[in-house]
Amino acid sequence: RSFASQTDGEARVSRVLREKFPRAAAIRVVDISGGCGAMYEIHIESEEFREKRTVQQHQMVNEALSEEIKSMHGLRIFTSTPK
């Protein structure tokens, strides 16, 4: 599947993350549930994560997606800061 053909769920989650993390250098959202929107893998590279522990970074993402998470079964989060 090409990156251009994002699912509606991927596009929605990406849009929310771009609003919540305006300084993000990269955001990638992949539906890993076969397209049904039950589980996502999220990669975010953002300056906002600098000086924060991994658990704090993941809490920021969970908080940003609090509404979307209600309809998900699972979420894999990968966070980093720009090099």
TIDOSE-349798 format. One record per residue: x, y, z of N, C-alpha, C in turn. Coordinates in steps of 0.05 Angstrom, whole numbers, padded with zeros to 5 digits, always signed. Layout:
BEGIN
XYZXYZXYZ ...
This chain:
BEGIN
+00017-00024+00000+00000+00000+00000+00018+00025+00000 +00012+00043-00018+00029+00067-00020+00021+00087+00002 +00039+00104+00009+00034+00123+00030+00012+00143+00022 +00009+00147-00004-00011+00166-00014-00039+00156-00009 -00043+00130-00007-00069+00119-00002-00074+00113+00028 -00073+00134+00044-00078+00131+00072-00107+00124+00077 -00113+00107+00097-00140+00102+00104-00152+00127+00117 -00179+00128+00119-00192+00151+00133-00182+00153+00161 -00179+00130+00175-00170+00130+00202-00141+00141+00205 -00124+00133+00187-00096+00143+00188-00096+00173+00183 -00112+00182+00164-00112+00211+00158-00123+00226+00182 -00144+00216+00195-00156+00230+00218-00135+00232+00241 -00123+00209+00248-00103+00209+00269-00080+00227+00263 -00070+00226+00238-00048+00244+00229-00056+00273+00233 -00080+00280+00225-00090+00308+00227-00090+00318+00256 -00100+00301+00274-00101+00308+00303-00072+00312+00313 -00054+00294+00306-00027+00296+00315-00013+00321+00305 -00018+00328+00280-00006+00352+00268-00016+00377+00283 -00041+00377+00291-00052+00400+00306-00039+00401+00334 -00036+00378+00347-00026+00378+00375+00005+00381+00376 +00018+00373+00355+00048+00374+00354+00056+00390+00329 +00051+00417+00330+00058+00434+00306+00087+00434+00300 +00105+00428+00319+00134+00429+00314+00145+00402+00305 +00127+00383+00300+00137+00356+00293+00151+00357+00266 +00174+00344+00266+00190+00342+00241+00179+00320+00223 +00167+00299+00236+00156+00277+00221+00134+00264+00237 +00112+00257+00224+00091+00242+00236+00083+00220+00216 +00082+00195+00226+00074+00173+00208+00054+00156+00224 +00031+00151+00212+00010+00135+00224+00004+00112+00206 +00005+00087+00216-00001+00064+00200-00022+00047+00214 -00043+00040+00200-00064+00022+00210-00052-00006+00208 -00047-00018+00231-00035-00045+00232-00057-00067+00238 -00082-00059+00235-00104-00078+00240-00116-00087+00213 -00103-00083+00191-00113-00092+00166-00133-00073+00153 -00134-00048+00163-00151-00028+00152-00177-00023+00167 -00182-00037+00188-00208-00033+00203-00206-00011+00224 -00182+00000+00228-00179+00022+00247-00179+00015+00276 -00174-00010+00282-00174-00019+00310-00146-00015+00324 -00125-00015+00308-00098-00013+00320-00080+00003+00301 -00065+00021+00313-00047+00038+00297-00019+00037+00308 +00000+00042+00290+00028+00046+00298+00034+00075+00291 +00044+00090+00310+00049+00118+00307+00078+00125+00312 +00091+00139+00293+00118+00148+00296+00118+00179+00295 +00128+00191+00316+00129+00221+00317+00157+00230+00324 +00168+00247+00308+00193+00260+00314+00187+00289+00319 +00192+00299+00344+00184+00326+00350+00202+00338+00371 +00207+00364+00368+00223+00380+00387+00209+00381+00414 +00182+00378+00414+00167+00379+00439+00175+00357+00459 +00187+00336+00448+00195+00313+00465+00222+00317+00479 +00237+00337+00470+00264+00340+00481+00263+00344+00512 +00282+00332+00526+00284+00334+00555+00262+00319+00570 +00246+00303+00555+00225+00288+00569+00231+00258+00567 +00224+00243+00588+00228+00215+00588+00208+00202+00568 +00214+00178+00559+00197+00164+00540+00168+00162+00550 +00165+00155+00575+00137+00152+00586+00122+00178+00584 +00136+00201+00589+00123+00227+00587+00116+00233+00558 +00133+00226+00539+00128+00230+00511+00103+00215+00502 +00101+00190+00511+00078+00173+00504+00053+00183+00517 +00055+00194+00541+00031+00206+00554+00021+00230+00538 +00039+00246+00527+00032+00269+00510+00016+00259+00486 +00025+00238+00473+00012+00227+00450-00016+00216+00458 -00017+00201+00479-00042+00190+00489-00062+00212+00495 -00053+00233+00507-00070+00256+00514-00081+00269+00488 -00063+00273+00469-00070+00285+00444-00092+00269+00429 -00090+00243+00432-00109+00225+00418-00131+00214+00436 -00136+00227+00458-00155+00216+00478-00182+00208+00466 -00193+00224+00448-00219+00218+00435-00216+00194+00416 -00195+00195+00399-00192+00174+00379-00187+00146+00392 -00172+00147+00415-00165+00122+00429-00190+00106+00438 -00211+00120+00444-00235+00107+00454-00246+00086+00434 -00241+00089+00409-00251+00070+00389-00229+00051+00379 -00206+00051+00392-00183+00033+00384-00180+00010+00404 -00169-00012+00394-00161-00034+00411-00133-00032+00420 -00116-00019+00404-00088-00018+00411-00074+00004+00397 -00051+00012+00408-00035+00034+00397-00006+00028+00403 +00011+00029+00382+00040+00027+00386+00051+00055+00381 +00066+00065+00401+00076+00092+00398+00106+00092+00398 +00118+00106+00379+00147+00109+00377+00152+00139+00376 +00167+00150+00395+00173+00178+00395+00203+00183+00394 +00210+00206+00383+00239+00213+00382+00241+00244+00379 +00265+00254+00383+00270+00282+00378+00288+00284+00354 +00286+00306+00339+00302+00310+00315+00332+00309+00323 +00348+00297+00306+00377+00295+00312+00391+00322+00309 
